[in-house]
Amino acid sequence: MTGGPFNFSFLETFGVPLKRMRAGETLFEKGEAGADMYLVLEGKIDVRVGDRVVESVGMHGIVGEMALLDNAPRSATAVAASAGEVAVIDRSVFLDLVRENPAFSLYVMQRMAMRIRKMNEGA
């Protein structure tokens, strides 16, 4: 599932801001409020709990969606494993995307389900 059931032209349509990341740059830290989720467009983001990398997220992967959805603090830290670029999707844009492009919400749910399955396998 590389591009999902839709194309990513919505980034331009919805004016989604892009953020360049340097290797080693922290995107967010565990415990922070989560107002945004991130769609990886280039590079890799390591999701860390403590010193342990629990997932490396590459192109078209998402990070930060849980805190955006449930308004709870971040459950992990996200750090750029390599230089790259992410799309910064805030709650307002996320809700617009869900209304205008229901396939996007399915994409997010599928990514979350894959992450939960992977975590369960390691438990």
C-alpha positions in Angstrom: 0.0 0.0 0.0 2.3 2.8 -1.2 0.0 5.6 -2.3 -3.3 4.4 -0.8 -6.5 4.5 -2.7 -6.1 8.1 -3.7 -3.4 10.5 -4.8 -1.8 13.1 -2.7 -3.0 16.1 -4.7 -5.1 17.1 -1.6 -1.9 18.5 -0.1 -2.0 21.4 -2.6 -5.8 21.6 -2.7 -6.1 22.0 1.0 -2.9 24.2 1.3 -1.3 21.7 3.6 2.1 23.1 4.9 5.2 21.1 4.3 8.1 20.9 6.8 11.7 20.0 5.9 13.4 17.9 8.5 17.1 17.4 9.2 18.4 14.0 10.3 18.1 13.9 14.1 15.5 16.7 14.3 12.6 16.0 16.8 9.2 16.3 15.3 7.4 15.8 18.6 8.0 14.4 22.0 6.1 12.0 24.2 3.8 13.8 26.6 3.3 16.8 24.3 -0.2 17.9 23.2 -0.9 16.6 19.7 -2.4 19.2 17.4 -1.0 17.8 14.2 -0.3 14.6 12.4 2.4 14.2 9.8 2.4 12.5 6.4 6.0 11.5 5.4 6.7 12.6 1.8 10.5 12.0 1.9 12.9 10.4 4.3 12.2 8.3 7.4 10.8 9.1 10.9 11.7 7.0 13.8 9.0 6.6 16.4 10.6 6.1 19.8 9.5 5.1 23.2 12.3 5.9 25.5 15.5 4.8 23.8 13.8 2.1 21.7 12.7 2.6 18.1 9.3 1.0 17.9 8.8 1.9 14.2 10.5 3.5 11.3 8.0 5.3 9.1 8.9 6.0 5.5 7.2 7.6 2.4 3.4 7.9 2.7 3.5 6.7 6.2 1.9 8.8 9.0 2.9 9.7 12.5 1.1 11.6 15.2 -2.4 10.6 14.2 -3.4 9.1 17.6 -3.0 12.3 19.6 -4.8 14.2 16.8 -7.7 11.8 17.0 -8.1 11.4 20.7 -6.8 14.7 22.1 -4.5 12.8 24.5 -0.8 13.6 24.9 1.7 12.1 22.5 2.4 8.4 23.4 5.9 8.4 21.7 8.6 10.7 20.4 9.2 11.1 16.6 12.7 11.9 15.3 13.8 12.2 11.7 16.1 9.2 11.0 17.1 10.9 7.8 16.6 14.3 6.2 13.3 14.6 4.5 9.9 16.3 4.3 6.6 15.9 6.0 3.1 17.3 5.3 1.7 18.9 8.5 -2.0 18.1 8.9 -3.8 19.9 11.7 -7.2 18.9 13.1 -9.1 21.3 10.9 -7.5 20.1 7.7 -7.9 16.5 8.9 -11.6 17.0 9.4 -11.9 18.6 5.9 -10.0 15.8 4.3 -12.3 13.2 6.0 -15.4 15.0 4.7 -14.1 15.6 1.2 -12.1 12.4 0.7 -13.4 9.5 2.8 -10.6 7.3 1.4 -8.2 9.4 3.4 -9.8 8.4 6.7 -9.7 4.7 5.7 -6.0 5.2 4.8 -5.3 6.5 8.3 -7.3 3.7 9.9 -5.4 1.1 7.9 -2.1 2.6 8.9 -3.1 2.6 12.6 -4.3 -1.0 12.3 -1.0 -2.1 10.8 0.9 -0.3 13.6 -1.3 -2.0 16.3 -0.8 -5.5 14.7 2.9 -4.9 14.6 3.0 -3.9 18.2 0.9 -6.9 19.2 3.3 -9.3 17.4 6.1 -7.9 19.5 4.2 -8.1 22.8 
